Amino acid sequence: MADPQVIMEMTFSVIYLIYICVIVILMSKNMKNVNRKEIVTAKRILLAFIALLIGDLGHVGARLIDFFSVEVEMNYVILGIGSLFEMVGLIFLFMLFTDAWRVQFNHPKNLLFKVLIGIGIVGLIIFVFPQNQWTAQSTPYEWLVIRNIPWLIQGVALSI
């Protein structure tokens, strides 16, 4: 019998994914109702939610495969790839929200905008380094911290 906490987590994850899917579908369907002045911002926000959906599909999908799998050795590979999907999705989510903010408030591509986009690009480059050990049983702690720094900075900057 599976652990009730794990079953609850998987149930929540599936409901969450369905919810994000519904949001993306409704946003896409209702895009025609957005006024012309705000369509550019709306498209960027839609793309941001698509990035979130893809990242979460990778992450939660990997967790579901792990949950139902009997091959423990392959689970590290699947979970690592799922984590990579999640990290890339979050970086693109923040980059697209940064651009949506710029467009919505008619800001130029100023230094803050360029820095936030640049941090996202740096984050994507960090993900390529083999030290991340995406498919290993455990990732070195230093690299767990390093690869989270870019999206942490982006998230904090966007929330201020």
Rosetta blueprint (number, residue, H / E / L):
1 M L
2 A L
3 D L
4 P H
5 Q H
6 V H
7 I H
8 M H
9 E H
10 M H
11 T H
12 F H
13 S H
14 V H
15 I H
16 Y H
17 L H
18 I H
19 Y H
20 I H
21 C H
22 V H
23 I H
24 V H
25 I H
26 L H
27 M H
28 S H
29 K H
30 N H
31 M H
32 K H
33 N H
34 V L
35 N L
36 R H
37 K H
38 E H
39 I H
40 V H
41 T H
42 A H
43 K H
44 R H
45 I H
46 L H
47 L H
48 A H
49 F H
50 I H
51 A H
52 L H
53 L H
54 I H
55 G H
56 D H
57 L H
58 G H
59 H H
60 V H
61 G H
62 A H
63 R H
64 L H
65 I H
66 D H
67 F H
68 F H
69 S L
70 V L
71 E L
72 V H
73 E H
74 M H
75 N H
76 Y H
77 V H
78 I H
79 L H
80 G H
81 I H
82 G H
83 S H
84 L H
85 F H
86 E H
87 M H
88 V H
89 G H
90 L H
91 I H
92 F H
93 L H
94 F H
95 M H
96 L H
97 F H
98 T H
99 D H
100 A H
101 W H
102 R H
103 V H
104 Q H
105 F L
106 N L
107 H L
108 P L
109 K L
110 N L
111 L H
112 L H
113 F H
114 K H
115 V H
116 L H
117 I H
118 G H
119 I H
120 G H
121 I H
122 V H
123 G H
124 L H
125 I H
126 I H
127 F H
128 V H
129 F L
130 P H
131 Q H
132 N H
133 Q L
134 W L
135 T L
136 A L
137 Q L
138 S L
139 T L
140 P L
141 Y H
142 E H
143 W H
144 L H
145 V H
146 I H
147 R H
148 N H
149 I H
150 P H
151 W H
152 L H
153 I H
154 Q H
155 G H
156 V H
157 A H
158 L H
159 S H
160 I L
